[in-house]
Amino acid sequence: MVFIIMSFSLFIVGCNFDISQPQAISGKTIVNNEDKNKYSKLIEEVDKEVSYIKMEASNSDESKIIKETKLPLTLNSYTNCNMENDNTFCKNRFPTYDIKVLPINLKQGYADIKYIDTILKLPNINDIEVYILARNMTDVEEYTIVTYNKKIIDKLLIGKIGSADNSDRRFSISENYKNIEINFNDKSKNYKVNNSGNILGI
């Protein structure tokens, strides 16, 4: 038995139907390769735009991140750097902020917040945030360490400069808050911050 395969064109009377070209069928379009390439480029451009917008949003979020002052920290090293406002090293070593960056509950819970000029953000202890709130735009400077987790856990006046009654005190904070030493009238007292955020005498 022999099969004969014949090739012929589809011809319908009154219609010029070329099956090699895409046609509109029931409102849907079969896209040929040229159109596909064109749409692919358009999709790539949209993807690039979306990626750029995401990157801009990410950068915007990153710009809000508060840089930390690394420990160890001494009042002397901070105040010496603070005198040199143009010193890039000091600005990076001791980044400072105003009260706008503080959590709202901390601002509401800190009675003397209206007197605060400068904020230093210190490394967290687990989920506990640690700040130094400074009143340093007046003749008498004061520095208070505050621990916070949704509410103020503890606070301690650790530094004071320029008081008329010789009550000046200068602090140093070791790494990991193991020792906060306050020198006061040639005597020193030592504290530490525990994992619960409490400032304890040692």
HELIX and SHEET records of a PDB file:
HELIX    1   1 ASN A   33  SER A   63  1                                  31    
HELIX    2   2 LEU A   75  ASN A   82  1                                   8    
HELIX    3   3 THR A   88  ARG A   93  1                                   6    
HELIX    4   4 ILE A   99  VAL A  101  5                                   3    
HELIX    5   5 ILE A  104  GLY A  109  1                                   6    
HELIX    6   6 ILE A  113  TYR A  115  5                                   3    
HELIX    7   7 GLU A  175  TYR A  177  5                                   3    
SHEET    1   A 2 ALA A  24  ILE A  25  0                                        
SHEET    2   A 2 LYS A  28  THR A  29 -1                                        
SHEET    1   B 5 LEU A  73  THR A  74  0                                        
SHEET    2   B 5 ARG A 169  ILE A 173 -1                                        
SHEET    3   B 5 ILE A 180  PHE A 184 -1                                        
SHEET    4   B 5 LYS A 187  VAL A 193 -1                                        
SHEET    5   B 5 ILE A 199  GLY A 201 -1                                        
SHEET    1   C 5 THR A  96  TYR A  97  0                                        
SHEET    2   C 5 THR A 118  ILE A 125 -1                                        
SHEET    3   C 5 ILE A 128  ARG A 135 -1                                        
SHEET    4   C 5 GLU A 141  TYR A 148 -1                                        
SHEET    5   C 5 ILE A 152  ILE A 161 -1                                        
END                                                                             
